């Protein structure tokens, strides 16, 4: 298996897994926030008990979010380490890998992880060749990947 084939398979699997793991974070955030607020309001009889239930629920929810974030963070780090050792000759593949690197780096910064999340999705679409004609994806693909 050549380095280009190995890089393409690594790119497809890593962006797919990273996107799936990073989508879980906002879902858990919503469920934890809503569950904690509703639990604090409806299951508590005093305001002190409501505050305590809210803090416990939010700390558990944020701990789960942190676990998923760190799993994906280390997964991105392993992708960056593995792809560094491959010699890629195809220019489009190299641009896709560079775009995936940027998405991994943006995801690793806690304040910009939503940009990395969208980037994982776009890189996965571009790597699989699912670019819709006449859409913003086609413009992004031409600008980021096919530029001379």
Secondary structure, DSSP 4 states (H G I P E B T S, - for coil): --HHHHHHHHHHHHHHHHHHHHHHHHHHHHHHHHHHHHHHHHS-SSHHHHHHHHHHHHHHHHHHHHHHHHHHHHHHHHHHHHHHT-----HHHHHHHHHHHHHHHHHHSGGGHHHHHHHHHHHHHHHHT---TTSHHHHHHHHHTS--
